[in-house]
Amino acid sequence: CDYMCSGSIIVIELEKENAVNDFRTLIGATNPDEADEGTIRKEFATSLAMNAIHGSDSDANAEREIAIIFND
């Protein structure tokens, strides 16, 4: 929680076919040591706890998280 609250954030809601899976491919594995080259986490994360970016892991969680962030 300390890391997540340690600075500014940018929040986006991505709407497209297969959005969750495609975005998770772009950001890479949660553990940056296991993330593919060229992914956001491989490039910018410093540890498992400080993995640089969050992406929902399912459509249901995306809907729940979007509602929290955007107060739908």
Secondary structure, DSSP 8 states (H G I E B T S, - for coil): -TTTTSS--------STTHHHHHHHHH--SSTTTS-TTSHHHHH--SSTT-S----SSHHHHHHHHHHHHT-
